[in-house]
Amino acid sequence: MRLLPLIYLVATLTLAACSIPYQTPQARAQIEQDLGVSANDIVAISESGFCRLEYGTEAVCHAEHGLAVLTRQELILSLYKNDKYVPAHVLKTADVLCGHTATSREAAEALNMFTMDYTFVLLPVDAQKKWNGPMHRQMIDYLLANGQPLLIGSGGKSSRLSDKEKIVSGVIPGTRIPFFTEFKYSEQFNPCPVAKG
């Protein structure tokens, strides 16, 4: 399904309007201090949109805009709050079961990484707020370094119609008439061919 990666892309690029400092020596020193990483361990840094979806929950990515800091030991997804770099999520090669892209390894689209409990949706952007191809490739190479598969296309589809129902309520615009409706929604699941045991 091509629509979901496009939604992730639009949401991320919308969020990318605010720049996060990371290219100056002062910013790099603060990143190292705030995230507890050594300059020698940092492989690459990029602004990135990201979200974490728990399996069994609604498959909607509410992307956050932050930094992806790739080190030799882990990928740190961090936020920039009150002039501080705050770690939000950490991904290690050993945690990842498989990855997914919609059309190809090289395409400018969201990258999904699957762990035992979560899907991580990643979209690195460069200083011009455009897709960061080199960082995208480095993320894939690091996170799938143990030979985990990168699923392409429908084989990596990770949402399906849930058997649960969701209730939405509100007021009809321009009136005071309340409404509510019940419907089944798409839920997140793990598409990896082999689960760790």
Beta strands, then each sheet from edge to edge (+ up, - down):
strand 1: 42-54
strand 2: 64-71
strand 3: 75-81
strand 4: 84-91
strand 5: 98-101
strand 6: 111-114
strand 7: 118-125
strand 8: 150-152
strand 9: 159-171
strand 10: 178-188
sheet 1: 4+ 3- 2+ 1- 7+ 6- 5+ 8+
sheet 2: 9+ 10-
end
